[in-house]
């Protein structure tokens, strides 16, 4: 029997042995894969055991034979008159095997000896783009095996799915190869997202994404209604979950459209009049979870890109129907009475997220309708603070830190996004300087809080490594606002500790740059632009030496910290009379039954008001054209025929101008950085 046949293998895989971990695996499975490697989507290798004593003995025996052969050769050559030695023979035999250390210079290391992959300084756009890593190019000829598919599905389950809205995470079917037949849309959506973050298979992302897009184009929401039941309904809900996943992670205009399509489909499945859903309990629980999750994902995308609900259309009607069922979705899974029932951690987190998203959407729409004024901004700051006061104790005592930190991050972003608008309002600066300064300080404090969460918290660093686009966009927006503030500080008479702020922004950029390291990732371009702007602002401050930016409020030697003390003027009676928001919104209890009047339902539906003015992001600039696949979106006010944009998939929203703002985060950076001609 050969040595290979009799070789024994280690009981631990290579990775577990190197990290001294317990290797949990089934030795009878084929192939053998331990749970650690499966969770991380890595190849699991069990090496053959090496009999060190036997190997040394074999090597020594071979060396003795070589030495004897060389000795005989030297003796033979010497008899012929040649002057040779063992050393000269060995040197001759090994000629060509030498190498010098400079052969392994990092600048000469390439993949498969390809010169175009060499990294040289002249190929870098700027010093802040020099450490952006290359990505694997799409490989349409790469053979996709079932093992690779299952590895990606397991990677999504173990590393990515936890960042779905918590109710969906609990009820989501575990992705397996069977899903390809049951719901191809969910199957390829999952693979598309998993291949984004699995560094060994990013070259497959374009393939999976194209298959998902082809399936999405074939969807026809108009063929659905509330009569869909049981197995057919389960299939539709799986498809909706696939759309929600695509919306949350893929970003861009396409991802935003997927989130809207998910809400539209759910609305068509619901009765027009609020009532108990007639379906099995397991299916009802899944329906409610997907309903809550689709609302949160859609609102987050609207929030980070400033897209409040626009004039009513048929699609908005169906999404409003879904929103009207939110109180039911949030309570239908509770087995106990709503009066005595204590919310579970997942219900608590879902309720808090839904309420916070609705508050942000409400103030976005009101500011779009009525413009920016100090009274409205202060009012919504107080309402956000009230939300935090109501929920902070509950979430901190009931949730793990890794669960409530993203919720607190969303709160800080809500404050930042509300108050950062004032920096572009020169009229408010002249009308009410005290309120203007206070609101600027509130925005600065929120931005600093956001960056500190990323810099100082390991949970946040893990979060952005595989999280939906909402979170890296949040950090990018906070850094962008602080850059804008540094540039505008002398003009608006606001003093800030520039070295401290620049240090935070630099750390933030490098953390984001380290994680979002591939052009295939949705926020790659945003992070790249952030680095370029950071370099420009830093250079500008060094060259012009704005002493006003560095001085503290009490003198040149008392530089302020990153956070500013804030005095917010109390609301007057006139300020409290805000049109359309006279309901006791913050005294509502979200977890109510469907019986009787429900203030929350009326408030949510109340956000769908006709808007008489364009969005804030569109008031001072021409609407750009954005490519979507092989098609284009056009500016506000231009009607687009359904057949021009993905046929039936988009027909329900062909007049919705919300599609016409970039959904990749760049629009926020652009709006913050406009009118900043800084030197390169």
VEXDREN-2710 file (C-alpha; in Angstrom, 1 decimal):
% VEXDREN-2710
k/r/px/py/pz
1/UNK/0.0/0.0/0.0
2/UNK/1.4/3.4/-0.9
3/UNK/2.3/6.1/1.5
4/UNK/-0.4/8.4/0.2
5/UNK/-3.1/5.8/0.8
6/UNK/-2.0/5.1/4.4
7/UNK/-1.4/8.8/5.3
8/UNK/-3.5/10.0/8.3
9/UNK/-5.1/13.4/8.4
10/UNK/-5.3/15.9/11.2
11/UNK/-8.5/16.0/13.2
12/UNK/-8.5/19.8/13.0
13/UNK/-8.5/21.9/9.8
14/UNK/-5.6/24.1/8.9
15/UNK/-7.4/27.3/10.0
16/UNK/-8.6/26.0/13.4
17/UNK/-5.1/24.6/14.1
18/UNK/-3.4/27.9/13.3
19/UNK/-5.8/29.9/15.5
20/UNK/-6.0/27.1/18.2
21/UNK/-9.7/26.8/17.8
22/UNK/-12.0/23.9/18.4
23/UNK/-12.7/22.3/15.1
24/UNK/-16.3/21.2/15.1
25/UNK/-17.1/19.0/12.1
26/UNK/-18.7/15.8/10.9
27/UNK/-15.9/13.5/9.8
28/UNK/-18.4/11.4/7.8
29/UNK/-19.7/14.2/5.7
30/UNK/-18.5/14.7/2.1
31/UNK/-16.8/17.1/1.8
32/UNK/-15.8/17.6/5.4
33/UNK/-16.3/21.3/6.4
34/UNK/-16.0/22.6/10.0
35/UNK/-18.6/25.1/11.3
36/UNK/-16.0/27.9/11.6
37/UNK/-14.9/27.8/8.0
38/UNK/-18.6/27.3/6.9
39/UNK/-19.6/30.4/8.8
40/UNK/-16.9/32.5/7.3
41/UNK/-17.3/31.1/3.8
42/UNK/-13.8/29.7/3.7
43/UNK/-12.3/26.6/2.2
44/UNK/-11.8/24.0/4.9
45/UNK/-8.6/22.0/4.5
46/UNK/-7.6/18.9/6.5
47/UNK/-3.9/18.3/5.9
48/UNK/-2.1/15.0/6.0
49/UNK/-0.2/14.3/9.2
50/UNK/3.6/14.4/8.8
51/UNK/5.7/11.8/10.6
52/UNK/8.5/14.1/11.4
53/UNK/10.9/11.4/12.7
54/UNK/10.4/9.2/9.6
55/UNK/10.7/12.2/7.3
56/UNK/14.1/13.3/8.9
57/UNK/15.4/9.8/8.6
58/UNK/14.4/9.5/5.0
59/UNK/16.1/12.9/4.2
60/UNK/19.2/11.9/6.0
61/UNK/19.4/8.6/4.1
62/UNK/19.0/10.4/0.7
63/UNK/21.7/13.0/1.7
64/UNK/24.1/10.1/2.6
65/UNK/23.4/8.6/-0.9
66/UNK/24.0/11.9/-2.6
67/UNK/27.2/12.5/-0.6
68/UNK/28.5/9.0/-1.6
69/UNK/27.7/9.6/-5.3
70/UNK/29.4/13.0/-5.3
71/UNK/32.4/11.5/-3.5
72/UNK/32.7/8.8/-6.2
73/UNK/32.3/11.4/-8.9
74/UNK/35.1/13.5/-7.4
75/UNK/37.4/10.4/-7.2
76/UNK/36.7/9.5/-10.8
77/UNK/37.4/13.0/-12.1
78/UNK/40.6/13.3/-10.1
79/UNK/42.0/10.2/-11.7
80/UNK/41.6/12.0/-15.0
81/UNK/43.6/14.9/-13.9
82/UNK/40.8/17.3/-13.3
83/UNK/40.9/19.5/-10.2
84/UNK/37.4/19.4/-8.6
85/UNK/35.8/19.5/-5.2
86/UNK/32.5/18.5/-3.8
87/UNK/31.7/22.2/-3.3
88/UNK/32.2/23.1/-6.9
89/UNK/30.0/20.2/-8.1
90/UNK/27.2/21.2/-5.8
91/UNK/27.4/24.8/-6.9
92/UNK/27.3/23.8/-10.5
93/UNK/24.2/21.6/-9.9
94/UNK/22.3/24.4/-8.1
95/UNK/23.2/27.1/-10.7
96/UNK/20.1/29.1/-11.6
97/UNK/18.3/28.5/-8.3
98/UNK/19.7/31.6/-6.6
99/UNK/17.4/34.6/-6.0
100/UNK/17.9/38.0/-4.6
101/UNK/15.7/39.8/-2.1
102/UNK/14.9/42.6/-4.5
103/UNK/13.1/40.1/-6.8
104/UNK/10.3/40.1/-4.2
105/UNK/9.8/43.9/-4.0
106/UNK/6.1/44.7/-3.3
107/UNK/5.9/46.9/-6.4
108/UNK/6.8/43.9/-8.6
109/UNK/4.3/41.4/-7.2
110/UNK/1.6/40.7/-9.7
111/UNK/-1.2/38.2/-10.2
112/UNK/-0.4/35.6/-12.9
113/UNK/2.6/37.7/-14.1
114/UNK/0.2/40.3/-15.5
115/UNK/2.0/43.6/-15.9
116/UNK/-1.2/45.7/-16.0
117/UNK/-1.9/44.7/-12.4
118/UNK/1.3/46.1/-11.1
119/UNK/0.6/49.0/-8.6
120/UNK/2.7/52.0/-9.5
121/UNK/2.4/55.5/-8.2
122/UNK/1.6/57.1/-11.5
123/UNK/-1.7/55.1/-11.7
124/UNK/-3.1/56.7/-8.5
125/UNK/-5.5/59.6/-8.7
126/UNK/-4.4/61.1/-5.4
127/UNK/-2.7/60.2/-2.2
128/UNK/-6.0/59.4/-0.6
129/UNK/-6.9/57.0/-3.4
130/UNK/-3.6/55.1/-3.3
131/UNK/-4.7/52.4/-0.9
132/UNK/-8.0/51.6/-2.7
133/UNK/-7.7/47.9/-3.5
134/UNK/-8.4/46.3/-6.9
135/UNK/-11.3/43.9/-7.3
136/UNK/-11.7/40.7/-9.2
137/UNK/-13.0/41.4/-12.7
138/UNK/-16.3/39.7/-13.6
139/UNK/-15.6/36.2/-15.0
140/UNK/-18.5/34.9/-17.0
141/UNK/-16.6/31.7/-17.8
142/UNK/-16.1/30.8/-14.2
143/UNK/-17.8/27.5/-13.4
144/UNK/-20.4/27.9/-10.6
145/UNK/-20.6/24.8/-8.5
146/UNK/-23.2/23.8/-6.0
147/UNK/-20.5/23.9/-3.4
148/UNK/-19.8/27.6/-4.2
149/UNK/-23.5/28.4/-4.2
150/UNK/-24.0/26.8/-0.7
151/UNK/-20.9/28.5/0.6
152/UNK/-22.3/31.9/-0.4
153/UNK/-25.7/31.1/1.0
154/UNK/-24.1/30.0/4.3
155/UNK/-22.0/33.2/4.3
156/UNK/-25.1/35.3/3.9
157/UNK/-26.9/33.4/6.7
158/UNK/-24.0/33.6/9.2
159/UNK/-22.5/37.0/8.4
160/UNK/-25.0/39.2/6.6
161/UNK/-28.7/38.3/7.4
162/UNK/-28.4/39.5/11.0
163/UNK/-28.4/43.1/9.7
164/UNK/-31.9/42.7/8.2
165/UNK/-34.7/44.3/10.3
166/UNK/-34.8/41.9/13.3
167/UNK/-38.3/40.5/12.6
168/UNK/-37.3/39.4/9.1
169/UNK/-34.1/37.9/10.5
170/UNK/-36.1/35.7/12.8
171/UNK/-38.6/34.5/10.2
172/UNK/-36.4/34.3/7.1
173/UNK/-36.2/30.9/5.6
174/UNK/-32.7/29.5/5.7
175/UNK/-31.3/29.8/2.1
176/UNK/-30.5/26.5/0.6
177/UNK/-30.1/25.2/-3.0
178/UNK/-33.8/24.3/-2.8
179/UNK/-34.5/28.0/-2.9
180/UNK/-33.5/28.1/-6.5
181/UNK/-36.7/26.3/-7.4
182/UNK/-39.0/27.8/-4.7
183/UNK/-38.1/31.4/-5.2
184/UNK/-35.4/32.2/-7.8
185/UNK/-35.7/35.9/-7.0
186/UNK/-34.8/35.4/-3.4
187/UNK/-32.1/32.9/-4.3
188/UNK/-30.3/35.2/-6.7
189/UNK/-30.8/38.3/-4.5
190/UNK/-29.1/36.4/-1.7
191/UNK/-26.3/35.3/-3.9
192/UNK/-25.9/38.8/-5.3
193/UNK/-25.4/40.3/-1.9
194/UNK/-23.3/37.5/-0.5
195/UNK/-20.9/37.7/-3.5
196/UNK/-20.5/41.5/-2.7
197/UNK/-18.8/40.8/0.6
198/UNK/-17.2/37.4/0.1
199/UNK/-13.9/38.5/-1.3
200/UNK/-13.1/35.2/-3.0
201/UNK/-16.3/35.4/-5.1
202/UNK/-16.8/39.0/-6.0
203/UNK/-16.1/38.1/-9.6
204/UNK/-19.5/36.3/-9.6
205/UNK/-21.5/39.3/-8.3
206/UNK/-22.2/40.7/-11.8
207/UNK/-23.5/37.3/-12.9
208/UNK/-25.8/36.9/-9.9
209/UNK/-27.0/40.5/-10.1
210/UNK/-27.9/40.2/-13.8
211/UNK/-29.9/37.1/-13.2
212/UNK/-31.7/38.8/-10.3
213/UNK/-32.4/41.8/-12.5
214/UNK/-33.8/39.7/-15.3
215/UNK/-36.2/38.0/-12.9
216/UNK/-37.3/41.4/-11.4
217/UNK/-38.1/42.7/-14.9
218/UNK/-40.6/39.9/-15.3
219/UNK/-42.6/40.7/-12.2
220/UNK/-46.1/42.1/-12.8
221/UNK/-47.5/43.6/-9.6
222/UNK/-50.8/44.4/-11.3
223/UNK/-51.6/40.6/-11.4
224/UNK/-51.7/40.4/-7.6
225/UNK/-54.5/40.9/-5.2
226/UNK/-55.7/39.9/-1.7
227/UNK/-57.0/36.6/-3.0
228/UNK/-53.5/35.1/-3.3
229/UNK/-53.4/32.3/-0.6
230/UNK/-51.2/29.7/1.1
231/UNK/-48.4/28.3/-1.1
232/UNK/-48.7/31.0/-3.7
233/UNK/-48.7/33.6/-1.0
234/UNK/-45.5/32.1/0.5
235/UNK/-43.8/32.3/-2.9
236/UNK/-44.8/35.9/-3.3
237/UNK/-43.5/36.8/0.2
238/UNK/-40.2/35.1/-0.6
239/UNK/-40.0/37.2/-3.7
240/UNK/-40.7/40.4/-1.7
241/UNK/-38.0/39.4/0.8
242/UNK/-35.6/39.1/-2.2
243/UNK/-36.6/42.7/-3.2
244/UNK/-36.1/44.0/0.3
245/UNK/-32.6/42.4/0.5
246/UNK/-31.6/43.9/-2.8
247/UNK/-32.9/47.3/-1.7
248/UNK/-31.0/47.3/1.6
249/UNK/-27.6/46.1/0.2
250/UNK/-27.3/46.9/-3.5
251/UNK/-28.0/50.6/-3.1
252/UNK/-28.0/52.7/-6.2
253/UNK/-31.2/53.7/-8.1
254/UNK/-31.9/50.1/-8.8
255/UNK/-31.9/49.1/-5.1
256/UNK/-34.2/52.0/-4.3
257/UNK/-36.7/50.9/-6.9
258/UNK/-36.6/47.4/-5.5
259/UNK/-37.6/48.7/-2.1
260/UNK/-40.6/50.5/-3.6
261/UNK/-41.6/47.5/-5.6
262/UNK/-41.6/45.4/-2.4
263/UNK/-44.0/47.8/-0.7
264/UNK/-46.3/48.0/-3.7
265/UNK/-46.6/44.2/-3.9
266/UNK/-47.4/43.9/-0.2
267/UNK/-50.0/46.6/-0.4
268/UNK/-51.8/44.7/-3.2
269/UNK/-51.9/41.6/-1.1
270/UNK/-53.8/43.4/1.7
271/UNK/-57.5/44.1/2.0
272/UNK/-58.4/47.7/1.3
273/UNK/-60.2/48.0/4.7
274/UNK/-58.1/47.2/7.7
275/UNK/-59.0/43.8/9.1
276/UNK/-57.5/40.6/10.5
277/UNK/-55.5/38.7/7.9
278/UNK/-57.1/35.3/7.0
279/UNK/-54.1/33.0/6.7
280/UNK/-52.3/30.3/8.8
281/UNK/-50.4/31.7/11.8
282/UNK/-47.0/30.8/10.5
283/UNK/-47.7/32.5/7.2
284/UNK/-49.2/35.5/9.0
285/UNK/-46.1/35.9/11.1
286/UNK/-43.9/35.8/8.0
287/UNK/-46.2/38.3/6.2
288/UNK/-46.1/40.7/9.2
289/UNK/-42.3/40.5/9.5
290/UNK/-41.7/41.2/5.8
291/UNK/-44.2/44.1/6.0
292/UNK/-42.3/45.8/8.9
293/UNK/-39.0/45.1/7.3
294/UNK/-40.0/46.4/3.9
295/UNK/-41.2/49.7/5.5
296/UNK/-38.0/50.2/7.5
297/UNK/-35.7/49.5/4.5
298/UNK/-37.7/51.8/2.2
299/UNK/-37.8/54.6/4.7
300/UNK/-34.1/54.3/5.4
301/UNK/-33.4/54.7/1.7
302/UNK/-35.7/57.7/1.5
303/UNK/-34.1/59.2/4.6
304/UNK/-30.4/59.0/3.6
305/UNK/-31.2/60.5/0.1
306/UNK/-33.8/63.0/1.2
307/UNK/-36.8/61.6/-0.7
308/UNK/-40.0/62.3/1.1
309/UNK/-43.2/61.0/-0.3
310/UNK/-44.1/62.9/-3.4
311/UNK/-47.5/63.6/-5.1
312/UNK/-49.9/60.6/-4.8
313/UNK/-49.9/58.0/-7.6
314/UNK/-51.2/54.5/-7.9
315/UNK/-48.0/53.0/-6.4
316/UNK/-48.1/55.3/-3.4
317/UNK/-51.7/54.2/-2.7
318/UNK/-50.6/50.6/-2.3
319/UNK/-47.6/51.4/-0.2
320/UNK/-49.8/53.6/2.0
321/UNK/-52.1/50.6/2.4
322/UNK/-49.1/48.6/3.7
323/UNK/-48.2/51.5/6.1
324/UNK/-51.8/51.6/7.4
325/UNK/-51.3/48.0/8.5
326/UNK/-48.1/48.7/10.4
327/UNK/-49.7/48.7/13.9
328/UNK/-51.2/45.3/13.0
329/UNK/-47.9/44.0/11.7
330/UNK/-46.2/45.0/14.9
331/UNK/-48.7/43.3/17.2
332/UNK/-50.2/40.4/15.3
333/UNK/-47.4/38.1/16.3
334/UNK/-48.0/38.7/20.1
335/UNK/-49.8/35.8/21.7
336/UNK/-50.7/37.7/24.8
337/UNK/-53.1/40.6/25.4
338/UNK/-51.8/43.9/24.1
339/UNK/-52.6/45.4/27.5
340/UNK/-50.4/43.1/29.6
341/UNK/-48.0/42.0/26.9
342/UNK/-44.4/43.0/27.4
343/UNK/-42.6/43.5/24.1
344/UNK/-40.0/41.0/23.2
345/UNK/-36.5/42.4/22.2
346/UNK/-37.3/41.9/18.5
347/UNK/-40.7/43.6/18.9
348/UNK/-39.2/46.4/20.9
349/UNK/-36.5/47.1/18.3
350/UNK/-39.1/46.9/15.4
351/UNK/-41.4/49.4/17.1
352/UNK/-38.6/51.8/17.9
353/UNK/-37.3/51.7/14.3
354/UNK/-40.7/52.2/12.7
355/UNK/-41.5/55.2/14.9
356/UNK/-38.1/56.8/14.3
357/UNK/-38.3/56.3/10.6
358/UNK/-41.8/57.8/10.5
359/UNK/-40.6/60.9/12.5
360/UNK/-37.8/61.5/10.1
361/UNK/-40.0/61.1/7.1
362/UNK/-42.5/63.5/8.6
363/UNK/-40.0/66.3/9.2
364/UNK/-38.4/65.7/5.8
365/UNK/-41.8/66.3/4.2
366/UNK/-42.7/69.3/6.3
367/UNK/-39.4/71.0/5.6
368/UNK/-39.9/70.3/1.9
369/UNK/-43.4/71.8/2.1
370/UNK/-42.7/74.9/4.3
371/UNK/-39.0/75.5/3.9
372/UNK/-36.4/75.9/6.6
373/UNK/-37.1/78.1/9.7
374/UNK/-35.7/78.0/13.2
375/UNK/-39.1/77.3/14.8
376/UNK/-39.7/74.1/12.7
377/UNK/-36.1/72.9/13.3
378/UNK/-36.3/73.4/17.1
379/UNK/-39.7/71.7/17.2
380/UNK/-38.4/68.6/15.5
381/UNK/-35.3/68.6/17.7
382/UNK/-37.6/68.5/20.7
383/UNK/-39.6/65.7/19.2
384/UNK/-36.5/63.6/18.4
385/UNK/-35.3/64.2/22.0
386/UNK/-38.7/63.0/23.2
387/UNK/-38.4/59.9/21.2
388/UNK/-35.0/59.2/22.7
389/UNK/-36.3/59.8/26.2
390/UNK/-39.2/57.4/25.6
391/UNK/-37.1/54.6/24.1
392/UNK/-33.6/54.8/25.6
393/UNK/-34.3/53.1/28.9
394/UNK/-36.3/50.3/27.2
395/UNK/-33.8/49.5/24.5
396/UNK/-30.7/49.7/26.8
397/UNK/-32.2/47.4/29.4
398/UNK/-33.8/44.9/26.9
399/UNK/-31.4/44.7/24.0
400/UNK/-27.8/43.8/23.6
401/UNK/-25.4/46.7/22.9
402/UNK/-24.8/45.3/19.4
403/UNK/-28.6/45.6/18.8
404/UNK/-29.3/49.0/20.1
405/UNK/-26.2/50.8/18.9
406/UNK/-27.5/50.9/15.3
407/UNK/-30.7/52.3/16.6
408/UNK/-28.8/55.1/18.4
409/UNK/-26.8/55.7/15.3
410/UNK/-30.0/56.2/13.4
411/UNK/-31.1/58.7/16.0
412/UNK/-27.9/60.7/15.7
413/UNK/-28.2/60.7/11.9
414/UNK/-31.8/61.9/12.2
415/UNK/-30.6/64.9/14.3
416/UNK/-27.7/65.6/11.8
417/UNK/-29.9/65.4/8.8
418/UNK/-32.4/67.7/10.3
419/UNK/-30.0/70.4/11.5
420/UNK/-27.4/70.2/8.8
421/UNK/-29.8/71.9/6.4
422/UNK/-29.4/75.2/8.2
423/UNK/-25.8/75.7/7.0
424/UNK/-27.2/76.6/3.5
425/UNK/-29.8/79.0/4.9
426/UNK/-28.1/82.5/4.9
427/UNK/-31.5/84.1/5.5
428/UNK/-31.9/82.3/8.9
429/UNK/-28.4/83.4/9.9
430/UNK/-29.4/87.0/9.5
431/UNK/-32.9/86.7/10.9
432/UNK/-32.1/84.8/14.1
433/UNK/-28.3/84.5/14.7
434/UNK/-28.7/82.9/18.1
435/UNK/-31.0/80.1/16.9
436/UNK/-28.8/79.7/13.8
437/UNK/-25.7/79.2/15.9
438/UNK/-27.5/76.7/18.2
439/UNK/-28.7/74.6/15.3
440/UNK/-25.3/74.6/13.7
441/UNK/-23.8/73.4/17.0
442/UNK/-26.5/70.6/17.3
443/UNK/-25.6/69.4/13.8
444/UNK/-21.9/69.5/14.7
445/UNK/-22.5/67.5/17.9
446/UNK/-24.5/64.9/16.1
447/UNK/-21.8/64.5/13.4
448/UNK/-19.1/64.1/16.0
449/UNK/-21.2/61.5/17.9
450/UNK/-21.6/59.5/14.7
451/UNK/-17.9/59.5/13.9
452/UNK/-17.0/58.7/17.5
453/UNK/-19.2/55.7/17.4
454/UNK/-17.3/54.4/14.4
455/UNK/-13.8/55.2/15.6
456/UNK/-14.2/54.0/19.2
457/UNK/-16.7/51.1/18.9
458/UNK/-15.7/47.7/17.5
459/UNK/-19.4/46.8/17.0
460/UNK/-19.7/49.7/14.5
461/UNK/-16.5/48.6/12.7
462/UNK/-18.0/45.1/12.3
463/UNK/-21.3/46.7/11.2
464/UNK/-20.0/48.5/8.2
465/UNK/-18.0/45.4/6.9
466/UNK/-21.2/43.7/5.7
467/UNK/-24.0/46.1/6.5
468/UNK/-26.7/47.7/4.3
469/UNK/-25.8/50.9/2.5
470/UNK/-27.6/53.0/5.1
471/UNK/-24.8/52.7/7.7
472/UNK/-21.7/53.6/5.6
473/UNK/-23.7/56.4/4.0
474/UNK/-24.5/57.7/7.5
475/UNK/-20.8/57.9/8.5
476/UNK/-19.9/59.4/5.1
477/UNK/-22.6/62.1/5.5
478/UNK/-21.4/63.0/9.0
479/UNK/-17.8/63.4/7.8
480/UNK/-19.0/65.4/4.8
481/UNK/-20.9/67.8/6.9
482/UNK/-17.9/68.4/9.2
483/UNK/-15.8/69.1/6.1
484/UNK/-18.4/71.6/4.9
485/UNK/-18.5/73.2/8.4
486/UNK/-14.7/73.6/8.4
487/UNK/-14.8/75.4/5.1
488/UNK/-17.8/77.6/6.0
489/UNK/-16.9/78.4/9.6
490/UNK/-15.3/81.8/9.0
491/UNK/-18.2/83.0/6.8
492/UNK/-20.9/81.9/9.3
493/UNK/-18.9/83.1/12.4
494/UNK/-18.7/79.6/13.8
495/UNK/-15.5/78.5/15.6
496/UNK/-14.5/74.9/15.7
497/UNK/-11.5/72.9/16.8
498/UNK/-10.2/72.1/13.3
499/UNK/-7.3/69.8/14.2
500/UNK/-9.6/67.7/16.3
501/UNK/-12.3/67.5/13.6
502/UNK/-9.8/66.8/10.8
503/UNK/-8.2/64.0/12.9
504/UNK/-11.7/62.4/13.3
505/UNK/-12.5/62.7/9.6
506/UNK/-9.2/61.2/8.7
507/UNK/-9.7/58.2/11.0
508/UNK/-13.2/57.8/9.7
509/UNK/-12.1/57.8/6.0
510/UNK/-9.3/55.3/6.6
511/UNK/-11.7/53.0/8.5
512/UNK/-14.3/53.2/5.7
513/UNK/-11.6/52.9/3.0
514/UNK/-10.2/49.8/4.7
515/UNK/-13.6/48.0/4.7
516/UNK/-15.2/49.4/1.5
517/UNK/-12.2/48.4/-0.6
518/UNK/-13.8/47.3/-4.0
519/UNK/-15.5/49.3/-6.8
520/UNK/-18.2/46.7/-6.8
521/UNK/-19.4/47.8/-3.3
522/UNK/-22.2/50.4/-3.4
523/UNK/-20.5/53.1/-1.4
524/UNK/-17.0/52.8/-2.9
525/UNK/-17.3/55.9/-5.0
526/UNK/-18.8/57.9/-2.0
527/UNK/-15.8/56.9/0.2
528/UNK/-13.4/57.8/-2.6
529/UNK/-14.9/61.2/-3.0
530/UNK/-14.8/61.7/0.8
531/UNK/-11.1/61.1/0.8
532/UNK/-10.6/63.6/-2.1
533/UNK/-12.6/66.2/-0.3
534/UNK/-10.8/65.6/2.9
535/UNK/-7.5/66.1/1.2
536/UNK/-8.7/69.4/-0.4
537/UNK/-10.1/70.8/2.8
538/UNK/-7.1/69.9/4.8
539/UNK/-4.8/71.4/2.2
540/UNK/-6.9/74.6/2.1
541/UNK/-6.8/75.0/5.8
542/UNK/-3.1/74.5/6.0
543/UNK/-2.4/77.0/3.2
544/UNK/-4.8/79.8/4.2
545/UNK/-4.3/79.3/8.0
546/UNK/-7.8/80.3/9.1
547/UNK/-7.1/81.4/12.6
548/UNK/-10.9/81.9/13.2
549/UNK/-11.5/78.2/12.7
550/UNK/-8.9/77.2/15.3
551/UNK/-9.7/79.7/18.0
552/UNK/-12.1/78.9/20.9
553/UNK/-15.1/80.9/21.7
554/UNK/-13.5/82.6/24.7
555/UNK/-10.1/83.4/23.2
556/UNK/-7.4/82.2/20.9
557/UNK/-5.8/79.9/23.5
558/UNK/-9.0/78.1/24.5
559/UNK/-9.7/75.8/21.5
560/UNK/-13.2/74.2/21.8
561/UNK/-13.6/70.5/21.9
562/UNK/-15.4/68.6/19.1
563/UNK/-18.7/69.0/20.8
564/UNK/-20.2/72.4/21.4
565/UNK/-22.4/73.6/24.4
566/UNK/-25.8/74.3/22.9
567/UNK/-28.6/76.6/24.2
568/UNK/-31.8/75.9/22.3
569/UNK/-34.5/78.7/22.7
570/UNK/-37.8/77.4/24.1
571/UNK/-40.7/77.1/21.7
572/UNK/-43.1/79.9/21.7
573/UNK/-46.8/79.4/21.2
574/UNK/-46.5/80.5/17.6
575/UNK/-43.8/78.0/17.0
576/UNK/-46.0/75.2/18.3
577/UNK/-48.6/75.8/15.7
578/UNK/-47.1/73.8/13.0
579/UNK/-49.4/73.1/10.1
580/UNK/-50.4/69.4/9.8
581/UNK/-48.8/68.3/13.0
582/UNK/-51.2/69.3/15.7
583/UNK/-51.9/65.7/16.8
584/UNK/-50.3/64.4/20.0
585/UNK/-47.8/62.4/18.0
586/UNK/-45.3/61.7/20.7
587/UNK/-48.0/60.5/23.2
588/UNK/-49.0/57.6/20.9
589/UNK/-48.5/54.0/21.7
590/UNK/-47.5/52.2/18.5
591/UNK/-48.4/48.7/19.7
592/UNK/-52.1/49.0/19.5
593/UNK/-54.7/46.6/18.2
594/UNK/-56.6/47.2/15.0
595/UNK/-59.8/48.0/17.0
596/UNK/-60.9/51.6/17.2
597/UNK/-59.1/54.7/16.1
598/UNK/-55.4/54.5/15.6
599/UNK/-53.5/57.7/15.7
600/UNK/-50.4/56.0/14.4
601/UNK/-52.2/54.9/11.2
602/UNK/-53.6/58.3/10.6
603/UNK/-50.1/59.9/11.1
604/UNK/-48.4/57.5/8.8
605/UNK/-51.0/58.0/6.1
606/UNK/-50.9/61.7/6.8
607/UNK/-47.3/61.9/5.4
608/UNK/-48.7/61.3/1.9
609/UNK/-49.6/64.9/1.2
610/UNK/-49.4/66.5/-2.2
611/UNK/-46.2/68.6/-2.4
612/UNK/-46.4/72.0/-4.1
613/UNK/-42.6/72.5/-4.3
614/UNK/-39.7/70.4/-5.5
615/UNK/-37.5/68.6/-3.1
616/UNK/-34.9/70.6/-1.2
617/UNK/-32.1/68.7/-3.0
618/UNK/-33.5/69.9/-6.4
619/UNK/-34.2/73.5/-5.7
620/UNK/-30.7/74.9/-6.4
621/UNK/-29.4/72.5/-9.1
622/UNK/-30.5/71.0/-12.3
623/UNK/-31.8/67.5/-12.0
624/UNK/-29.1/65.1/-13.5
625/UNK/-29.7/62.1/-15.7
626/UNK/-29.0/58.7/-14.0
627/UNK/-28.4/55.5/-15.9
628/UNK/-30.4/52.5/-14.8
629/UNK/-29.2/49.4/-16.6
630/UNK/-29.7/50.2/-20.3
631/UNK/-32.2/52.9/-19.6
632/UNK/-32.3/56.4/-18.2
633/UNK/-34.4/58.4/-15.8
634/UNK/-35.2/61.9/-16.8
635/UNK/-35.8/65.2/-14.9
636/UNK/-38.8/66.2/-12.8
637/UNK/-42.0/66.9/-14.7
638/UNK/-41.2/64.6/-17.7
639/UNK/-43.5/61.7/-18.2
640/UNK/-41.9/58.4/-18.9
641/UNK/-43.8/55.6/-20.6
642/UNK/-43.8/52.3/-18.8
643/UNK/-42.2/50.4/-21.7
644/UNK/-39.2/52.7/-21.6
645/UNK/-38.2/51.6/-18.1
646/UNK/-38.2/47.9/-17.5
647/UNK/-41.8/47.3/-18.6
648/UNK/-44.1/46.1/-15.9
649/UNK/-41.6/46.3/-13.1
650/UNK/-41.6/50.1/-13.3
651/UNK/-45.1/50.9/-14.7
652/UNK/-46.6/51.5/-11.3
653/UNK/-44.1/54.3/-10.6
654/UNK/-43.6/56.0/-13.9
655/UNK/-44.7/59.4/-12.6
656/UNK/-42.9/59.2/-9.3
657/UNK/-40.1/61.8/-9.3
658/UNK/-38.4/60.2/-6.3
659/UNK/-36.4/58.1/-8.7
660/UNK/-34.6/61.2/-10.0
661/UNK/-32.1/61.7/-7.3
662/UNK/-28.9/59.7/-7.0
663/UNK/-29.4/56.9/-4.5
664/UNK/-25.7/56.1/-3.9
665/UNK/-25.0/58.8/-1.3
666/UNK/-23.1/61.0/-3.7
667/UNK/-26.0/63.5/-3.9
668/UNK/-25.6/64.2/-0.2
669/UNK/-21.9/64.8/-0.6
670/UNK/-22.6/67.0/-3.6
671/UNK/-25.1/69.2/-1.8
672/UNK/-22.8/69.6/1.2
673/UNK/-19.8/70.4/-1.0
674/UNK/-21.3/72.6/-3.7
675/UNK/-19.7/76.1/-4.1
676/UNK/-16.4/74.9/-2.7
677/UNK/-13.7/75.5/-5.4
678/UNK/-10.7/74.2/-3.4
679/UNK/-7.3/73.7/-4.9
680/UNK/-6.1/70.2/-5.7
END
